[in-house]
Amino acid sequence: MAQINQNPEQRARDNIDAMLAEAGWKVQDSEKIDFNAGLGIAVREFQTDIGPADYALFVDKNAVGIIEAKPEDWGHRITMVEEQSASYAAAQLKWVNNKEPLPLVYESTGVVTRFTDGRDPKPRSREVFSFHRPETVQEWLAQSASLRARLQTIPPLNHQGLRDCQISAIENLETSFKDEQEMDDLTYNRQDFWATTSNKQLNFVQHIRTMLKTTGRAAVVVPDNVLFEGGAGEIVRKKLLENTDLHTILRLPTGIFYANGVKANVIFFDNREANPNPWTKEVWYYDYRTNVHHTLKKKTMRFEDLAEFIKCYNTANRRGRKETWHATKNPEGRWRRFAYDNLKARDKTSLDVFWLKDKSLTDLDNLPEPEDLAEEIIENLEAGLNSFKEVLAGLNKVA
């Protein structure tokens, strides 16, 4: 059995080796290179004129890229080594006559991996979930230019047979591609949308609604901001209440569908035909968040945890639903009805409604188990760190 590396950087390299192998690369040491072992060869500690690169990548015996490896705790600052990895890509490789910088550059901790295609008009890194397969790299390099470069020469759109809203959507998207605008920043301007926004979750809800027939039904997972965000969010919520029957909202614990620390909900609505009166008469809430503690590892959410919600939802007879909440008899009831007029009167038509008391704030005997609490704290800290990363990335773009 191969010896398992112990220090943080070596453990990262173990993970990187495994990721490369899973993507179809043959991982080899620089002292024992066999370019006939496969289409894609990843060579550890490959010598260059400025020192050894952590990994050099070869496809069909041609050098195509490098990987800069860092310990796992570098994940939040991995972009800081992009200059270092670029210098290795531009260096002269031993035994290789590379006159131009190698086009493909990765930085990886074995958990977080970023990738830059040096052939792009304005090369910049982006996070990827895995290393690209050798066959994919070979196909890319056979092209005359990178994808982003080819997007600069998109031919004019043929308008024949297209509606105005389709023409506008396609041409706006093509313009954003040519401007090299990041997908996260795209503002979708569609005539069949209620609001124009760059908020992906709000656009997703609007897109789902446009896909439904007038009798269509949907259940959509959304983060909390869809329920309370102003501006476009307020417009979308008002339109959902007016143009669909938004009948149910299931509030979930943190980290179930989204990243750690992000609170999610499932909104249930039925599409309806145009009507001057609002279709939503009441919204039923099930709060499976307050005083509920799940973790992603030790205490995961299971089907049976939602048994009460399924019973309350009453698919066979939604009109026969009954609240489990009562102001005096059962103030801890999780199933409660709110009338349309009450929701419409809330600030920004906020649907971010809660009524149960968080017992952990008042009852020290009701705290979760220490290990569950510790895991939940870690998840929230990681979520906060990710939010700061997004802020920093936004500031860098402005700069």
Secondary structure, DSSP 8 states (H G I E B T S, - for coil): ------SHHHHHHHHHHHHHHHTT-EEEETTS--TTS-SEEEEEEEEETTEEEEEEEEETTEEEEEEEE--GGGGGGGGGGHHHHHHHHHS-BTT----S--SEEEEE-SSSEEEEETTSSS---EEESS---HHHHHHHHHSSS-HHHHGGG------TT--HHHHHHHHHHHHHHHTT--GGG--B--TTSSS-BS-HHHHHHHHHHHHS-TT-EEEEEEETHHHH--THHHHHHHHHHHHEEEEEEEEEEETSSSSTT-EEEEEEEEE----SS-S--EEEEEE-STT----SSSS---GGGGHHHHHHH-TT-GGG---S-BTTTBTT-SEEEEEHHHHHTSGGG------S--GGGT-GGG---HHHHHHHHHHHHHHHHHHHHHHHHHHHHH-
